Amino acid sequence: MVTLTIDEALDAELERVSTRKGRSKADVVADALLQYVQAEEQRQALLDPAIIALYSQLVDEDVALAEAGMDDYAR
């Protein structure tokens, strides 16, 4: 269980969203926090040096293929 303190303006917005969605404010906040945690986990995974190296290799290959394709197109 988590207790949050939010200002009145945010609470009013949260009330509008939860009413529109037909869900409790607690459920809306829990979903938002879950999405945040999942996004952070994905960001951290993308910072893995092996993933960065693989991405760099794929970018280099894509550039080489595009340049070869442009050479073929120019002929």
mmCIF file of the N, C-alpha and C atoms, coordinates in Angstrom:
data_MODEL
# 
_entry.id   MODEL 
# 
loop_
_atom_site.group_PDB 
_atom_site.id 
_atom_site.type_symbol 
_atom_site.label_atom_id 
_atom_site.label_alt_id 
_atom_site.label_comp_id 
_atom_site.label_asym_id 
_atom_site.label_entity_id 
_atom_site.label_seq_id 
_atom_site.pdbx_PDB_ins_code 
_atom_site.Cartn_x 
_atom_site.Cartn_y 
_atom_site.Cartn_z 
_atom_site.occupancy 
_atom_site.B_iso_or_equiv 
_atom_site.pdbx_formal_charge 
_atom_site.auth_seq_id 
_atom_site.auth_comp_id 
_atom_site.auth_asym_id 
_atom_site.auth_atom_id 
_atom_site.pdbx_PDB_model_num 
ATOM 1   N N  . MET A 1 1  ? 0.835   -1.172 0.000   1.00 0.00 ? 1  MET A N  1 
ATOM 2   C CA . MET A 1 1  ? 0.000   0.000  0.000   1.00 0.00 ? 1  MET A CA 1 
ATOM 3   C C  . MET A 1 1  ? 0.882   1.238  0.000   1.00 0.00 ? 1  MET A C  1 
ATOM 4   N N  . VAL A 1 2  ? 0.482   2.227  -0.786  1.00 0.00 ? 2  VAL A N  1 
ATOM 5   C CA . VAL A 1 2  ? 1.210   3.486  -0.887  1.00 0.00 ? 2  VAL A CA 1 
ATOM 6   C C  . VAL A 1 2  ? 0.238   4.616  -0.589  1.00 0.00 ? 2  VAL A C  1 
ATOM 7   N N  . THR A 1 3  ? 0.691   5.579  0.186   1.00 0.00 ? 3  THR A N  1 
ATOM 8   C CA . THR A 1 3  ? -0.115  6.758  0.459   1.00 0.00 ? 3  THR A CA 1 
ATOM 9   C C  . THR A 1 3  ? 0.503   7.926  -0.286  1.00 0.00 ? 3  THR A C  1 
ATOM 10  N N  . LEU A 1 4  ? -0.312  8.637  -1.064  1.00 0.00 ? 4  LEU A N  1 
ATOM 11  C CA . LEU A 1 4  ? 0.172   9.774  -1.852  1.00 0.00 ? 4  LEU A CA 1 
ATOM 12  C C  . LEU A 1 4  ? -0.497  11.054 -1.381  1.00 0.00 ? 4  LEU A C  1 
ATOM 13  N N  . THR A 1 5  ? 0.262   12.123 -1.430  1.00 0.00 ? 5  THR A N  1 
ATOM 14  C CA . THR A 1 5  ? -0.288  13.442 -1.171  1.00 0.00 ? 5  THR A CA 1 
ATOM 15  C C  . THR A 1 5  ? -0.160  14.230 -2.465  1.00 0.00 ? 5  THR A C  1 
ATOM 16  N N  . ILE A 1 6  ? -1.285  14.669 -3.009  1.00 0.00 ? 6  ILE A N  1 
ATOM 17  C CA . ILE A 1 6  ? -1.266  15.437 -4.252  1.00 0.00 ? 6  ILE A CA 1 
ATOM 18  C C  . ILE A 1 6  ? -2.017  16.747 -4.023  1.00 0.00 ? 6  ILE A C  1 
ATOM 19  N N  . ASP A 1 7  ? -1.680  17.741 -4.847  1.00 0.00 ? 7  ASP A N  1 
ATOM 20  C CA . ASP A 1 7  ? -2.346  19.031 -4.662  1.00 0.00 ? 7  ASP A CA 1 
ATOM 21  C C  . ASP A 1 7  ? -3.780  18.973 -5.186  1.00 0.00 ? 7  ASP A C  1 
ATOM 22  N N  . GLU A 1 8  ? -4.528  19.996 -4.890  1.00 0.00 ? 8  GLU A N  1 
ATOM 23  C CA . GLU A 1 8  ? -5.956  20.011 -5.227  1.00 0.00 ? 8  GLU A CA 1 
ATOM 24  C C  . GLU A 1 8  ? -6.201  19.972 -6.736  1.00 0.00 ? 8  GLU A C  1 
ATOM 25  N N  . ALA A 1 9  ? -5.369  20.663 -7.487  1.00 0.00 ? 9  ALA A N  1 
ATOM 26  C CA . ALA A 1 9  ? -5.553  20.691 -8.952  1.00 0.00 ? 9  ALA A CA 1 
ATOM 27  C C  . ALA A 1 9  ? -5.368  19.306 -9.550  1.00 0.00 ? 9  ALA A C  1 
ATOM 28  N N  . LEU A 1 10 ? -4.310  18.611 -9.134  1.00 0.00 ? 10 LEU A N  1 
ATOM 29  C CA . LEU A 1 10 ? -4.078  17.260 -9.641  1.00 0.00 ? 10 LEU A CA 1 
ATOM 30  C C  . LEU A 1 10 ? -5.172  16.312 -9.181  1.00 0.00 ? 10 LEU A C  1 
ATOM 31  N N  . ASP A 1 11 ? -5.621  16.476 -7.941  1.00 0.00 ? 11 ASP A N  1 
ATOM 32  C CA . ASP A 1 11 ? -6.697  15.629 -7.438  1.00 0.00 ? 11 ASP A CA 1 
ATOM 33  C C  . ASP A 1 11 ? -7.971  15.833 -8.255  1.00 0.00 ? 11 ASP A C  1 
ATOM 34  N N  . ALA A 1 12 ? -8.248  17.079 -8.642  1.00 0.00 ? 12 ALA A N  1 
ATOM 35  C CA . ALA A 1 12 ? -9.437  17.353 -9.457  1.00 0.00 ? 12 ALA A CA 1 
ATOM 36  C C  . ALA A 1 12 ? -9.309  16.701 -10.830 1.00 0.00 ? 12 ALA A C  1 
ATOM 37  N N  . GLU A 1 13 ? -8.132  16.784 -11.422 1.00 0.00 ? 13 GLU A N  1 
ATOM 38  C CA . GLU A 1 13 ? -7.904  16.130 -12.721 1.00 0.00 ? 13 GLU A CA 1 
ATOM 39  C C  . GLU A 1 13 ? -8.040  14.617 -12.595 1.00 0.00 ? 13 GLU A C  1 
ATOM 40  N N  . LEU A 1 14 ? -7.486  14.073 -11.543 1.00 0.00 ? 14 LEU A N  1 
ATOM 41  C CA . LEU A 1 14 ? -7.586  12.635 -11.297 1.00 0.00 ? 14 LEU A CA 1 
ATOM 42  C C  . LEU A 1 14 ? -9.040  12.222 -11.112 1.00 0.00 ? 14 LEU A C  1 
ATOM 43  N N  . GLU A 1 15 ? -9.795  13.030 -10.426 1.00 0.00 ? 15 GLU A N  1 
ATOM 44  C CA . GLU A 1 15 ? -11.229 12.757 -10.235 1.00 0.00 ? 15 GLU A CA 1 
ATOM 45  C C  . GLU A 1 15 ? -11.950 12.733 -11.577 1.00 0.00 ? 15 GLU A C  1 
ATOM 46  N N  . ARG A 1 16 ? -11.644 13.706 -12.449 1.00 0.00 ? 16 ARG A N  1 
ATOM 47  C CA . ARG A 1 16 ? -12.287 13.751 -13.781 1.00 0.00 ? 16 ARG A CA 1 
ATOM 48  C C  . ARG A 1 16 ? -11.932 12.515 -14.612 1.00 0.00 ? 16 ARG A C  1 
ATOM 49  N N  . VAL A 1 17 ? -10.644 12.161 -14.590 1.00 0.00 ? 17 VAL A N  1 
ATOM 50  C CA . VAL A 1 17 ? -10.205 10.998 -15.371 1.00 0.00 ? 17 VAL A CA 1 
ATOM 51  C C  . VAL A 1 17 ? -10.857 9.725  -14.841 1.00 0.00 ? 17 VAL A C  1 
ATOM 52  N N  . SER A 1 18 ? -10.849 9.550  -13.548 1.00 0.00 ? 18 SER A N  1 
ATOM 53  C CA . SER A 1 18 ? -11.406 8.315  -12.983 1.00 0.00 ? 18 SER A CA 1 
ATOM 54  C C  . SER A 1 18 ? -12.908 8.225  -13.232 1.00 0.00 ? 18 SER A C  1 
ATOM 55  N N  . THR A 1 19 ? -13.598 9.366  -13.157 1.00 0.00 ? 19 THR A N  1 
ATOM 56  C CA . THR A 1 19 ? -15.036 9.365  -13.443 1.00 0.00 ? 19 THR A CA 1 
ATOM 57  C C  . THR A 1 19 ? -15.286 9.012  -14.902 1.00 0.00 ? 19 THR A C  1 
ATOM 58  N N  . ARG A 1 20 ? -14.520 9.627  -15.797 1.00 0.00 ? 20 ARG A N  1 
ATOM 59  C CA . ARG A 1 20 ? -14.678 9.366  -17.237 1.00 0.00 ? 20 ARG A CA 1 
ATOM 60  C C  . ARG A 1 20 ? -14.401 7.896  -17.557 1.00 0.00 ? 20 ARG A C  1 
ATOM 61  N N  . LYS A 1 21 ? -13.407 7.329  -16.886 1.00 0.00 ? 21 LYS A N  1 
ATOM 62  C CA . LYS A 1 21 ? -13.044 5.928  -17.135 1.00 0.00 ? 21 LYS A CA 1 
ATOM 63  C C  . LYS A 1 21 ? -13.929 4.955  -16.365 1.00 0.00 ? 21 LYS A C  1 
ATOM 64  N N  . GLY A 1 22 ? -14.695 5.454  -15.404 1.00 0.00 ? 22 GLY A N  1 
ATOM 65  C CA . GLY A 1 22 ? -15.527 4.564  -14.599 1.00 0.00 ? 22 GLY A CA 1 
ATOM 66  C C  . GLY A 1 22 ? -14.708 3.701  -13.668 1.00 0.00 ? 22 GLY A C  1 
ATOM 67  N N  . ARG A 1 23 ? -13.595 4.245  -13.190 1.00 0.00 ? 23 ARG A N  1 
ATOM 68  C CA . ARG A 1 23 ? -12.701 3.496  -12.317 1.00 0.00 ? 23 ARG A CA 1 
ATOM 69  C C  . ARG A 1 23 ? -12.385 4.339  -11.096 1.00 0.00 ? 23 ARG A C  1 
ATOM 70  N N  . SER A 1 24 ? -11.924 3.706  -10.069 1.00 0.00 ? 24 SER A N  1 
ATOM 71  C CA . SER A 1 24 ? -11.557 4.450  -8.864  1.00 0.00 ? 24 SER A CA 1 
ATOM 72  C C  . SER A 1 24 ? -10.249 5.209  -9.102  1.00 0.00 ? 24 SER A C  1 
ATOM 73  N N  . LYS A 1 25 ? -10.060 6.263  -8.314  1.00 0.00 ? 25 LYS A N  1 
ATOM 74  C CA . LYS A 1 25 ? -8.810  7.016  -8.423  1.00 0.00 ? 25 LYS A CA 1 
ATOM 75  C C  . LYS A 1 25 ? -7.624  6.113  -8.098  1.00 0.00 ? 25 LYS A C  1 
ATOM 76  N N  . ALA A 1 26 ? -7.794  5.234  -7.130  1.00 0.00 ? 26 ALA A N  1 
ATOM 77  C CA . ALA A 1 26 ? -6.709  4.323  -6.759  1.00 0.00 ? 26 ALA A CA 1 
ATOM 78  C C  . ALA A 1 26 ? -6.319  3.425  -7.932  1.00 0.00 ? 26 ALA A C  1 
ATOM 79  N N  . ASP A 1 27 ? -7.312  2.940  -8.681  1.00 0.00 ? 27 ASP A N  1 
ATOM 80  C CA . ASP A 1 27 ? -7.016  2.085  -9.838  1.00 0.00 ? 27 ASP A CA 1 
ATOM 81  C C  . ASP A 1 27 ? -6.297  2.862  -10.935 1.00 0.00 ? 27 ASP A C  1 
ATOM 82  N N  . VAL A 1 28 ? -6.729  4.101  -11.166 1.00 0.00 ? 28 VAL A N  1 
ATOM 83  C CA . VAL A 1 28 ? -6.086  4.931  -12.198 1.00 0.00 ? 28 VAL A CA 1 
ATOM 84  C C  . VAL A 1 28 ? -4.634  5.213  -11.815 1.00 0.00 ? 28 VAL A C  1 
ATOM 85  N N  . VAL A 1 29 ? -4.404  5.550  -10.561 1.00 0.00 ? 29 VAL A N  1 
ATOM 86  C CA . VAL A 1 29 ? -3.042  5.818  -10.087 1.00 0.00 ? 29 VAL A CA 1 
ATOM 87  C C  . VAL A 1 29 ? -2.199  4.551  -10.157 1.00 0.00 ? 29 VAL A C  1 
ATOM 88  N N  . ALA A 1 30 ? -2.756  3.420  -9.760  1.00 0.00 ? 30 ALA A N  1 
ATOM 89  C CA . ALA A 1 30 ? -2.010  2.158  -9.807  1.00 0.00 ? 30 ALA A CA 1 
ATOM 90  C C  . ALA A 1 30 ? -1.611  1.825  -11.242 1.00 0.00 ? 30 ALA A C  1 
ATOM 91  N N  . ASP A 1 31 ? -2.518  2.023  -12.201 1.00 0.00 ? 31 ASP A N  1 
ATOM 92  C CA . ASP A 1 31 ? -2.195  1.781  -13.609 1.00 0.00 ? 31 ASP A CA 1 
ATOM 93  C C  . ASP A 1 31 ? -1.096  2.717  -14.092 1.00 0.00 ? 31 ASP A C  1 
ATOM 94  N N  . ALA A 1 32 ? -1.178  3.991  -13.712 1.00 0.00 ? 32 ALA A N  1 
ATOM 95  C CA . ALA A 1 32 ? -0.164  4.966  -14.121 1.00 0.00 ? 32 ALA A CA 1 
ATOM 96  C C  . ALA A 1 32 ? 1.201   4.589  -13.553 1.00 0.00 ? 32 ALA A C  1 
ATOM 97  N N  . LEU A 1 33 ? 1.239   4.182  -12.306 1.00 0.00 ? 33 LEU A N  1 
ATOM 98  C CA . LEU A 1 33 ? 2.503   3.770  -11.689 1.00 0.00 ? 33 LEU A CA 1 
ATOM 99  C C  . LEU A 1 33 ? 3.058   2.509  -12.345 1.00 0.00 ? 33 LEU A C  1 
ATOM 100 N N  . LEU A 1 34 ? 2.186   1.577  -12.667 1.00 0.00 ? 34 LEU A N  1 
ATOM 101 C CA . LEU A 1 34 ? 2.632   0.356  -13.340 1.00 0.00 ? 34 LEU A CA 1 
ATOM 102 C C  . LEU A 1 34 ? 3.241   0.683  -14.697 1.00 0.00 ? 34 LEU A C  1 
ATOM 103 N N  . GLN A 1 35 ? 2.589   1.540  -15.462 1.00 0.00 ? 35 GLN A N  1 
ATOM 104 C CA . GLN A 1 35 ? 3.130   1.945  -16.760 1.00 0.00 ? 35 GLN A CA 1 
ATOM 105 C C  . GLN A 1 35 ? 4.477   2.641  -16.603 1.00 0.00 ? 35 GLN A C  1 
ATOM 106 N N  . TYR A 1 36 ? 4.609   3.484  -15.578 1.00 0.00 ? 36 TYR A N  1 
ATOM 107 C CA . TYR A 1 36 ? 5.876   4.169  -15.329 1.00 0.00 ? 36 TYR A CA 1 
ATOM 108 C C  . TYR A 1 36 ? 6.982   3.164  -15.009 1.00 0.00 ? 36 TYR A C  1 
ATOM 109 N N  . VAL A 1 37 ? 6.702   2.219  -14.121 1.00 0.00 ? 37 VAL A N  1 
ATOM 110 C CA . VAL A 1 37 ? 7.696   1.220  -13.732 1.00 0.00 ? 37 VAL A CA 1 
ATOM 111 C C  . VAL A 1 37 ? 8.108   0.387  -14.944 1.00 0.00 ? 37 VAL A C  1 
ATOM 112 N N  . GLN A 1 38 ? 7.154   -0.028 -15.756 1.00 0.00 ? 38 GLN A N  1 
ATOM 113 C CA . GLN A 1 38 ? 7.470   -0.826 -16.943 1.00 0.00 ? 38 GLN A CA 1 
ATOM 114 C C  . GLN A 1 38 ? 8.317   -0.029 -17.931 1.00 0.00 ? 38 GLN A C  1 
ATOM 115 N N  . ALA A 1 39 ? 8.004   1.242  -18.114 1.00 0.00 ? 39 ALA A N  1 
ATOM 116 C CA . ALA A 1 39 ? 8.787   2.089  -19.019 1.00 0.00 ? 39 ALA A CA 1 
ATOM 117 C C  . ALA A 1 39 ? 10.218  2.251  -18.505 1.00 0.00 ? 39 ALA A C  1 
ATOM 118 N N  . GLU A 1 40 ? 10.370  2.423  -17.210 1.00 0.00 ? 40 GLU A N  1 
ATOM 119 C CA . GLU A 1 40 ? 11.709  2.537  -16.628 1.00 0.00 ? 40 GLU A CA 1 
ATOM 120 C C  . GLU A 1 40 ? 12.500  1.250  -16.808 1.00 0.00 ? 40 GLU A C  1 
ATOM 121 N N  . GLU A 1 41 ? 11.847  0.108  -16.643 1.00 0.00 ? 41 GLU A N  1 
ATOM 122 C CA . GLU A 1 41 ? 12.526  -1.174 -16.846 1.00 0.00 ? 41 GLU A CA 1 
ATOM 123 C C  . GLU A 1 41 ? 12.979  -1.309 -18.289 1.00 0.00 ? 41 GLU A C  1 
ATOM 124 N N  . GLN A 1 42 ? 12.153  -0.877 -19.236 1.00 0.00 ? 42 GLN A N  1 
ATOM 125 C CA . GLN A 1 42 ? 12.533  -0.941 -20.647 1.00 0.00 ? 42 GLN A CA 1 
ATOM 126 C C  . GLN A 1 42 ? 13.692  0.002  -20.944 1.00 0.00 ? 42 GLN A C  1 
ATOM 127 N N  . ARG A 1 43 ? 13.658  1.205  -20.367 1.00 0.00 ? 43 ARG A N  1 
ATOM 128 C CA . ARG A 1 43 ? 14.771  2.147  -20.565 1.00 0.00 ? 43 ARG A CA 1 
ATOM 129 C C  . ARG A 1 43 ? 16.074  1.557  -20.048 1.00 0.00 ? 43 ARG A C  1 
ATOM 130 N N  . GLN A 1 44 ? 16.021  0.952  -18.874 1.00 0.00 ? 44 GLN A N  1 
ATOM 131 C CA . GLN A 1 44 ? 17.225  0.357  -18.300 1.00 0.00 ? 44 GLN A CA 1 
ATOM 132 C C  . GLN A 1 44 ? 17.738  -0.789 -19.172 1.00 0.00 ? 44 GLN A C  1 
ATOM 133 N N  . ALA A 1 45 ? 16.819  -1.593 -19.700 1.00 0.00 ? 45 ALA A N  1 
ATOM 134 C CA . ALA A 1 45 ? 17.223  -2.703 -20.570 1.00 0.00 ? 45 ALA A CA 1 
ATOM 135 C C  . ALA A 1 45 ? 17.915  -2.184 -21.818 1.00 0.00 ? 45 ALA A C  1 
ATOM 136 N N  . LEU A 1 46 ? 17.458  -1.038 -22.325 1.00 0.00 ? 46 LEU A N  1 
ATOM 137 C CA . LEU A 1 46 ? 18.062  -0.470 -23.537 1.00 0.00 ? 46 LEU A CA 1 
ATOM 138 C C  . LEU A 1 46 ? 19.441  0.131  -23.270 1.00 0.00 ? 46 LEU A C  1 
ATOM 139 N N  . LEU A 1 47 ? 19.775  0.341  -22.009 1.00 0.00 ? 47 LEU A N  1 
ATOM 140 C CA . LEU A 1 47 ? 21.092  0.862  -21.664 1.00 0.00 ? 47 LEU A CA 1 
ATOM 141 C C  . LEU A 1 47 ? 22.130  -0.250 -21.510 1.00 0.00 ? 47 LEU A C  1 
ATOM 142 N N  . ASP A 1 48 ? 21.703  -1.494 -21.652 1.00 0.00 ? 48 ASP A N  1 
ATOM 143 C CA . ASP A 1 48 ? 22.610  -2.634 -21.568 1.00 0.00 ? 48 ASP A CA 1 
ATOM 144 C C  . ASP A 1 48 ? 23.666  -2.495 -22.673 1.00 0.00 ? 48 ASP A C  1 
ATOM 145 N N  . PRO A 1 49 ? 24.944  -2.563 -22.338 1.00 0.00 ? 49 PRO A N  1 
ATOM 146 C CA . PRO A 1 49 ? 25.996  -2.403 -23.343 1.00 0.00 ? 49 PRO A CA 1 
ATOM 147 C C  . PRO A 1 49 ? 25.873  -3.372 -24.524 1.00 0.00 ? 49 PRO A C  1 
ATOM 148 N N  . ALA A 1 50 ? 25.411  -4.581 -24.272 1.00 0.00 ? 50 ALA A N  1 
ATOM 149 C CA . ALA A 1 50 ? 25.251  -5.549 -25.374 1.00 0.00 ? 50 ALA A CA 1 
ATOM 150 C C  . ALA A 1 50 ? 24.161  -5.096 -26.338 1.00 0.00 ? 50 ALA A C  1 
ATOM 151 N N  . ILE A 1 51 ? 23.073  -4.523 -25.817 1.00 0.00 ? 51 ILE A N  1 
ATOM 152 C CA . ILE A 1 51 ? 21.995  -4.029 -26.671 1.00 0.00 ? 51 ILE A CA 1 
ATOM 153 C C  . ILE A 1 51 ? 22.482  -2.825 -27.472 1.00 0.00 ? 51 ILE A C  1 
ATOM 154 N N  . ILE A 1 52 ? 23.237  -1.946 -26.821 1.00 0.00 ? 52 ILE A N  1 
ATOM 155 C CA . ILE A 1 52 ? 23.770  -0.766 -27.509 1.00 0.00 ? 52 ILE A CA 1 
ATOM 156 C C  . ILE A 1 52 ? 24.708  -1.189 -28.636 1.00 0.00 ? 52 ILE A C  1 
ATOM 157 N N  . ALA A 1 53 ? 25.565  -2.164 -28.380 1.00 0.00 ? 53 ALA A N  1 
ATOM 158 C CA . ALA A 1 53 ? 26.492  -2.651 -29.409 1.00 0.00 ? 53 ALA A CA 1 
ATOM 159 C C  . ALA A 1 53 ? 25.734  -3.275 -30.571 1.00 0.00 ? 53 ALA A C  1 
ATOM 160 N N  . LEU A 1 54 ? 24.713  -4.057 -30.275 1.00 0.00 ? 54 LEU A N  1 
ATOM 161 C CA . LEU A 1 54 ? 23.916  -4.683 -31.330 1.00 0.00 ? 54 LEU A CA 1 
ATOM 162 C C  . LEU A 1 54 ? 23.214  -3.621 -32.164 1.00 0.00 ? 54 LEU A C  1 
ATOM 163 N N  . TYR A 1 55 ? 22.631  -2.629 -31.516 1.00 0.00 ? 55 TYR A N  1 
ATOM 164 C CA . TYR A 1 55 ? 21.947  -1.556 -32.233 1.00 0.00 ? 55 TYR A CA 1 
ATOM 165 C C  . TYR A 1 55 ? 22.926  -0.829 -33.140 1.00 0.00 ? 55 TYR A C  1 
ATOM 166 N N  . SER A 1 56 ? 24.118  -0.537 -32.643 1.00 0.00 ? 56 SER A N  1 
ATOM 167 C CA . SER A 1 56 ? 25.129  0.151  -33.449 1.00 0.00 ? 56 SER A CA 1 
ATOM 168 C C  . SER A 1 56 ? 25.501  -0.672 -34.678 1.00 0.00 ? 56 SER A C  1 
ATOM 169 N N  . GLN A 1 57 ? 25.648  -1.971 -34.479 1.00 0.00 ? 57 GLN A N  1 
ATOM 170 C CA . GLN A 1 57 ? 25.979  -2.861 -35.600 1.00 0.00 ? 57 GLN A CA 1 
ATOM 171 C C  . GLN A 1 57 ? 24.853  -2.853 -36.638 1.00 0.00 ? 57 GLN A C  1 
ATOM 172 N N  . LEU A 1 58 ? 23.605  -2.928 -36.172 1.00 0.00 ? 58 LEU A N  1 
ATOM 173 C CA . LEU A 1 58 ? 22.471  -2.934 -37.093 1.00 0.00 ? 58 LEU A CA 1 
ATOM 174 C C  . LEU A 1 58 ? 22.358  -1.609 -37.849 1.00 0.00 ? 58 LEU A C  1 
ATOM 175 N N  . VAL A 1 59 ? 22.632  -0.512 -37.167 1.00 0.00 ? 59 VAL A N  1 
ATOM 176 C CA . VAL A 1 59 ? 22.585  0.794  -37.832 1.00 0.00 ? 59 VAL A CA 1 
ATOM 177 C C  . VAL A 1 59 ? 23.631  0.845  -38.931 1.00 0.00 ? 59 VAL A C  1 
ATOM 178 N N  . ASP A 1 60 ? 24.842  0.397  -38.628 1.00 0.00 ? 60 ASP A N  1 
ATOM 179 C CA . ASP A 1 60 ? 25.905  0.391  -39.629 1.00 0.00 ? 60 ASP A CA 1 
ATOM 180 C C  . ASP A 1 60 ? 25.514  -0.463 -40.833 1.00 0.00 ? 60 ASP A C  1 
ATOM 181 N N  . GLU A 1 61 ? 24.920  -1.633 -40.578 1.00 0.00 ? 61 GLU A N  1 
ATOM 182 C CA . GLU A 1 61 ? 24.475  -2.503 -41.669 1.00 0.00 ? 61 GLU A CA 1 
ATOM 183 C C  . GLU A 1 61 ? 23.374  -1.834 -42.484 1.00 0.00 ? 61 GLU A C  1 
ATOM 184 N N  . ASP A 1 62 ? 22.443  -1.177 -41.821 1.00 0.00 ? 62 ASP A N  1 
ATOM 185 C CA . ASP A 1 62 ? 21.356  -0.487 -42.529 1.00 0.00 ? 62 ASP A CA 1 
ATOM 186 C C  . ASP A 1 62 ? 21.896  0.625  -43.412 1.00 0.00 ? 62 ASP A C  1 
ATOM 187 N N  . VAL A 1 63 ? 22.858  1.375  -42.903 1.00 0.00 ? 63 VAL A N  1 
ATOM 188 C CA . VAL A 1 63 ? 23.454  2.460  -43.688 1.00 0.00 ? 63 VAL A CA 1 
ATOM 189 C C  . VAL A 1 63 ? 24.152  1.885  -44.911 1.00 0.00 ? 63 VAL A C  1 
ATOM 190 N N  . ALA A 1 64 ? 24.907  0.816  -44.725 1.00 0.00 ? 64 ALA A N  1 
ATOM 191 C CA . ALA A 1 64 ? 25.619  0.193  -45.851 1.00 0.00 ? 64 ALA A CA 1 
ATOM 192 C C  . ALA A 1 64 ? 24.628  -0.316 -46.895 1.00 0.00 ? 64 ALA A C  1 
ATOM 193 N N  . LEU A 1 65 ? 23.549  -0.953 -46.457 1.00 0.00 ? 65 LEU A N  1 
ATOM 194 C CA . LEU A 1 65 ? 22.546  -1.450 -47.401 1.00 0.00 ? 65 LEU A CA 1 
ATOM 195 C C  . LEU A 1 65 ? 21.860  -0.295 -48.131 1.00 0.00 ? 65 LEU A C  1 
ATOM 196 N N  . ALA A 1 66 ? 21.569  0.774  -47.426 1.00 0.00 ? 66 ALA A N  1 
ATOM 197 C CA . ALA A 1 66 ? 20.927  1.929  -48.065 1.00 0.00 ? 66 ALA A CA 1 
ATOM 198 C C  . ALA A 1 66 ? 21.851  2.558  -49.081 1.00 0.00 ? 66 ALA A C  1 
ATOM 199 N N  . GLU A 1 67 ? 23.121  2.672  -48.740 1.00 0.00 ? 67 GLU A N  1 
ATOM 200 C CA . GLU A 1 67 ? 24.077  3.253  -49.688 1.00 0.00 ? 67 GLU A CA 1 
ATOM 201 C C  . GLU A 1 67 ? 24.233  2.364  -50.919 1.00 0.00 ? 67 GLU A C  1 
ATOM 202 N N  . ALA A 1 68 ? 24.255  1.040  -50.724 1.00 0.00 ? 68 ALA A N  1 
ATOM 203 C CA . ALA A 1 68 ? 24.354  0.121  -51.861 1.00 0.00 ? 68 ALA A CA 1 
ATOM 204 C C  . ALA A 1 68 ? 23.116  0.236  -52.721 1.00 0.00 ? 68 ALA A C  1 
ATOM 205 N N  . GLY A 1 69 ? 21.970  0.370  -52.087 1.00 0.00 ? 69 GLY A N  1 
ATOM 206 C CA . GLY A 1 69 ? 20.728  0.530  -52.831 1.00 0.00 ? 69 GLY A CA 1 
ATOM 207 C C  . GLY A 1 69 ? 20.704  1.817  -53.626 1.00 0.00 ? 69 GLY A C  1 
ATOM 208 N N  . MET A 1 70 ? 21.236  2.872  -53.081 1.00 0.00 ? 70 MET A N  1 
ATOM 209 C CA . MET A 1 70 ? 21.291  4.148  -53.796 1.00 0.00 ? 70 MET A CA 1 
ATOM 210 C C  . MET A 1 70 ? 22.236  4.051  -54.981 1.00 0.00 ? 70 MET A C  1 
ATOM 211 N N  . ASP A 1 71 ? 23.347  3.315  -54.814 1.00 0.00 ? 71 ASP A N  1 
ATOM 212 C CA . ASP A 1 71 ? 24.270  3.113  -55.938 1.00 0.00 ? 71 ASP A CA 1 
ATOM 213 C C  . ASP A 1 71 ? 23.564  2.367  -57.062 1.00 0.00 ? 71 ASP A C  1 
ATOM 214 N N  . ASP A 1 72 ? 22.793  1.325  -56.722 1.00 0.00 ? 72 ASP A N  1 
ATOM 215 C CA . ASP A 1 72 ? 22.043  0.576  -57.727 1.00 0.00 ? 72 ASP A CA 1 
ATOM 216 C C  . ASP A 1 72 ? 20.997  1.469  -58.395 1.00 0.00 ? 72 ASP A C  1 
ATOM 217 N N  . TYR A 1 73 ? 20.358  2.294  -57.618 1.00 0.00 ? 73 TYR A N  1 
ATOM 218 C CA . TYR A 1 73 ? 19.326  3.184  -58.142 1.00 0.00 ? 73 TYR A CA 1 
ATOM 219 C C  . TYR A 1 73 ? 19.920  4.207  -59.113 1.00 0.00 ? 73 TYR A C  1 
ATOM 220 N N  . ALA A 1 74 ? 21.121  4.680  -58.801 1.00 0.00 ? 74 ALA A N  1 
ATOM 221 C CA . ALA A 1 74 ? 21.763  5.690  -59.642 1.00 0.00 ? 74 ALA A CA 1 
ATOM 222 C C  . ALA A 1 74 ? 22.180  5.129  -60.994 1.00 0.00 ? 74 ALA A C  1 
ATOM 223 N N  . ARG A 1 75 ? 22.362  3.806  -61.070 1.00 0.00 ? 75 ARG A N  1 
ATOM 224 C CA . ARG A 1 75 ? 22.788  3.212  -62.335 1.00 0.00 ? 75 ARG A CA 1 
ATOM 225 C C  . ARG A 1 75 ? 21.650  3.127  -63.249 1.00 0.00 ? 75 ARG A C  1 
# 
